[in-house]
């Protein structure tokens, strides 16, 4: 998979030199602890990450060099992450950052990152300034009798030159949002025509709308003010990696954990949905059958004041970021967490919960049988939310749950129902495991090639389904939209190329035709003194492109359905073609494959267009 297997040995030697000679001396090791100097700890952690990642990206599909061109691309991404709406930083402050436009490559090469701490300081000041401007704008009623223009597209805006300009931008932004709230409140109150609202109704609803917007933005500024220097270093590293392509990203530890949870469809914790509200962590719901549900004392609307691990001292989570509080509450199966709760009408009390596996049912394949009321025919429906696979359980010798087995089980259940056709729903499916894309396609195609992959060196490989038996032989439709991506496009493309199914959906699928590997960065840490920086997270890196059996890539263009239905997204810029630094479309040689008997797709499309024309809902 990697271009040069010697990279591992070179990386370890380099890390040894970095830490024993250039980075941290034994005396510094004693001083550099999270308790002693968190800023220095973050700086050294970032230096380690830049060293590891610059070696890893040598294996990126594109072969891009870490140079000024890459630096310019990374800087643009970084600036968008800092202030995409252009309502925090002034032009003069952006100019201070632009000095680093062509220096990110140098910073990564040396490991000495200056841009992120500078941006952190500038943004902290700009957040305080913007909060004051917003408070002032919301302190007085808005008049909706004056026509004013407000540009909502940040791409068409420039950074403000003066604080007065910035104040006006905030005023217009908040007036626009208050107006939307105001109109919704009038509608909820039964006032169909806003112009016919009484003066009392106008005054009351304007105040209510302004208060709601004020509360919303108070929470927004609170979130911004809780960002740490480490968050800014991570943002910087993410911009650097995304300059290679939009799907090469640095995943900090929390993001890596969330990714793993999404792939396996489960986590270890208490089983409760939480939200941040007015500086408190509030319980939204308790998941049925979870550890918290079985314990029985945690209820919706409870406020979590503190979290303790077993018999340890509790940690106050008031004003803590939700993700940080969640990190404290999650933990290994079988361990105890003690929650200090506040419930209306009661004094604070402690609830002990022994953590367990929480299954996220909405992550998994869903199926049903639906009947056509006119013909009486029954049709199978299978929804695949993602191509999930529990790699961790499989690596440890267990049988990890995966989408291929779950789809097969659904198809087997349909055998007893005598269905007349099948609907495979891949809408909003952003992809997942390549293994399961091949596996699911093979359930309908049997034995044969499904997709081709090619690395940056030009070496192509065909991935086959080795299914001797087809799980379902009947007619089928595949539903897609512009959010069907990656593994979804492999399945839809293969079924289309074989003539196995009719693809129905919006103009085209997302257009992500690249394959990523997940590099666990902690596995690079072989020296004892480096382990204090764990966990480092992971690098998701593009190493291959995939191609249909016809040789065409789905990159950029996506899969074009056989039957196109009107869709709201057709008016919006969704898809790979609109992402910064996306890789171009290309093609390779076709691989021999045996198509199914041809269908009259032209007649199907014509009939569909006729029904759409007659249906007022379209």
Phi, psi and omega in degrees: 000320181268153186291327186218112183293345180286354183298329182294312181295318180296322180295316181294319178297317181297318179296322179298315178295319182301316186274331182269337183247310190262342195253290187227126176272162179305323179295320180292328181303322181291329182273331186273084176231157181304327182285325187282313185207085183298325180296317179293324177299314179296320180297314181292323176298318179293322178298319177297315181296318179297322180294314181295315186289325180293335174283321182293318186290353172299339181264010179294146183306320188288336185071017181299144176271153174275091186221191183297325179298315177295323180298316178300316180296318180295320181296317180299319178295319182296318180295321177296322179293326180290313188204069183296324183281351180057047179229015176243304184274145171271161182303321181295324178288323176296323178300324177296325179282327185294345174302333185267008182308317182253021184244353181298321177299320179292321179296317179294319180296322183271339183081003181256097185267117181254328185300314185299312178297324178296314179297323179300315181291315180297318183290324178300317178293319183291328178294316178298319179295313181296324179298319178294319179296319180293317179299319180294316181297326183271000183280345181234152180299147174267142174260126180260017180267353184255131176283125178222148178263137178222122180274121183264351182266110182300333181296337181265002181258154170252161175292141182294142180279324185231165177293330178295318177298319180294320178299319179293321178297318178294320180300313181294319180299312182289327176295317179300315181289323177294321178299316179299317178296317181301313180295321178295320180294320177296318179297317179297331181276001178089010178270103185286323180249110182302331181290343181262005177293142179290158177305323179294317179296318179299313182295315182295314184286329176296317179295316179297318179296317180296321179294322179293317178295320179299317179295319179299316183282335173297317177294322179299312180291326177299318179297316181298319184288342179274354178294143184252170175299323177299320177301321182288323174298317180296321178296320178298313181295324178294319178295319178300313183289323181289348175291342176282315172187162189293348183252004171264113187219149170274128178250106174302166185310316181294320178294321177297317179297317179297321178297314180299320179298317181294327181284323182264345177074023179204163176213169176251120184183211184259336180089057178217143174267130185239159172215160178263127183216118177054039178085000181245156174263117187244142178278123178274311177202157175257127184288126180303136178083356182280175179301317179295322179294317180292325179293321167091353185260347180270129183234158172301144181079357172296145176255128179270117182267325183207157181228131178234143177267108181057238182266006179291167177293141179290149177253125179292126181252009175296132182067013177274147175298146183303315184295327178288321177294319179299320179299326178286325185281323176291159178173178185296143175305135178094349178269157183257138171237138180247122182255126171271119188245153170239128179231142184305128178088357181235156172285156177306140180218162185252134177241117176271132179229130175272119184297153179210178177287131177250117180271128180263090190300327182292350179282343192258166179303137175239145180217158180199164173246126180243143183253140174276116185297334183280311184268338185082357179291149178252141182232139177276143179232127179232122178254122176251105182290329176197165177266077186278157175198129179276084182295324185297313179296320179296317179298328181272012174092002180266182177257095182285142179293142181212160186290331180298310180297322182291322176293318179299319179297320179295318180294321178297323179294330180290338182304324182284343185268350181055055183289151180268347180186171184229139173248118177256114187261110178248014179296139179062015177270109185278002177119211183146223187282129177301323178305318183279336172298314178293318182296315181293316178301321181296336177296334182254342184254336186078213185279134178151175180290141180247317185203157175246148174233147179222136179270179183294339178277357178094002181280122182255151180217139178264131176259125187253152163266133180250020178293121177284331182241146176268131184285333180213126185258345191282181180294148182210151176239139176246124179266130179225166170210188185288352177259005172278118189222158168058249182302326176299322181287330175296312181294310181298317180296317180294315180294330177286315183294328178278351185070024185278331184216161173264125180267128183233131179172198179286182190311319179197161175282183189301316181097029176265106182247036183237155181245135180243151169248152177256117180258114177285109187288339178295334182289349176278347187269090181262339180272138186302320185287351177273342189287348176293344181268357178287150357277145180267340185098211185212161173247120173266117191230136177284120180240346182214161165249153173247154185224146178290168180296340176283348183098347180283142173276151171270354181301131176079310187272331182074193176256124179270121183298157173289324178235119182261126178253148176302140184212142181302326186290348182293343179267356183247160182268077178255138174132168183300325184298341181261001182270143178297136172066023179290148182282153185282165174283147170202184179214162175229186183293147176290149174252139184297131179210149183261116182280156176283167178306139186293148175250154178277078183293329181297317179292320178300317181294317180297316179297321179295316180298324178295318179293322179297317181298329183271349185263115183293339180293338178272000000 
